[in-house]
Amino acid sequence: TGKTWQWTGSTTTVPASQSVVPDPENYTITFNTDGTFAAKADCNQVSGGYTTSGSDLTITPGPTTLMACPEGSMDSLFLEGLGKAASFTISGSDLTITDSDEGTMRFVAAS
């Protein structure tokens, strides 16, 4: 909690794919100690709640601004991934969120 994490890439199993985020600073999430989060999904701001139990993680996106992001934006992929979160691991300055389909979102702590 209290750190801002920048999304750097994802893998999905269905369909199998990998993506690298060209501008990680445009896709961030900060988990607050009160069970809420604040995120930036390119040109939109998102807030919501989260719960953890051991390594289990549930993220519940709430209000989102509805700006039209530029072509090539990964905002919908970012929000979809957060909403499917099932577990997490932290290793040093890296956060990996795994979803219910065994796909992953990789984050690095912002400096």
C-alpha positions in Angstrom: 0.0 0.0 0.0 1.0 3.6 -0.5 3.2 2.9 -3.5 2.3 3.9 -7.1 2.7 1.0 -9.4 3.3 1.4 -13.2 1.9 -1.2 -15.6 4.7 -2.5 -17.8 3.1 -5.5 -19.6 0.7 -8.3 -19.7 0.3 -11.9 -20.8 -2.9 -13.7 -21.5 -3.6 -17.4 -22.0 -6.9 -17.1 -23.8 -6.1 -16.0 -26.4 -2.4 -16.4 -25.9 -0.7 -13.1 -26.2 1.9 -10.8 -24.7 1.8 -7.0 -24.6 4.3 -4.4 -23.6 3.1 -1.1 -22.4 4.9 1.8 -24.3 4.1 4.5 -21.7 3.9 2.8 -18.2 3.5 6.2 -16.5 0.1 6.5 -18.2 -1.2 3.3 -16.5 -0.7 3.4 -12.7 -2.4 2.1 -9.6 -2.0 3.1 -6.0 -3.4 0.8 -3.3 -4.4 2.8 -0.2 -4.4 1.4 3.4 -8.2 1.9 3.7 -9.0 -0.7 1.0 -9.4 1.8 -1.8 -7.3 2.4 -4.9 -6.7 5.2 -7.3 -5.6 4.4 -10.8 -4.8 6.2 -14.0 -5.9 4.5 -17.2 -4.2 6.6 -19.9 -6.5 9.7 -20.1 -9.0 8.5 -17.5 -9.0 8.4 -13.7 -10.4 5.4 -11.9 -11.1 4.7 -8.2 -12.6 1.7 -6.4 -11.9 -0.9 -3.8 -9.7 -4.0 -3.2 -9.4 -6.8 -0.8 -6.5 -9.1 0.0 -6.3 -12.4 1.9 -2.9 -13.9 1.8 -1.9 -13.7 -1.8 -5.5 -13.5 -3.0 -6.5 -10.2 -4.5 -9.9 -8.8 -5.6 -10.1 -5.4 -7.3 -13.5 -3.8 -7.8 -13.2 -0.8 -10.2 -15.6 2.0 -9.3 -16.2 5.4 -10.8 -14.2 6.1 -14.0 -13.9 9.3 -16.1 -15.1 8.7 -19.6 -12.6 10.7 -21.7 -12.0 9.4 -25.2 -8.4 8.3 -25.1 -6.2 8.6 -28.2 -6.0 5.8 -30.8 -3.8 3.0 -29.6 -4.6 3.5 -25.9 -4.5 0.4 -23.7 -7.0 1.8 -21.2 -9.7 -0.8 -21.7 -7.1 -3.7 -21.5 -5.7 -2.2 -18.3 -9.2 -1.9 -16.6 -10.3 -5.3 -17.8 -7.1 -6.9 -16.3 -7.6 -5.1 -13.0 -11.2 -6.3 -12.8 -10.1 -10.0 -13.3 -7.4 -9.9 -10.6 -7.3 -13.1 -8.5 -3.9 -13.1 -6.8 -0.6 -11.1 -6.5 3.1 -11.5 -5.8 5.6 -8.8 -4.9 9.3 -9.3 -5.6 11.5 -6.3 -4.8 10.1 -3.4 -6.8 8.0 -5.7 -9.1 4.3 -6.5 -8.6 2.6 -9.3 -10.6 -1.2 -9.6 -10.6 -2.5 -12.9 -11.9 -6.1 -13.2 -13.1 -8.6 -16.1 -13.0 -7.5 -17.2 -16.5 -3.8 -17.4 -15.4 -3.0 -14.2 -17.4 -0.7 -11.7 -15.7 -0.2 -8.0 -15.4 3.3 -6.8 -14.5 4.0 -3.6 -12.6 7.1 -1.8 -11.4 7.1 0.6 -8.4 7.3 4.2 -9.6 10.4 6.0 -8.5 
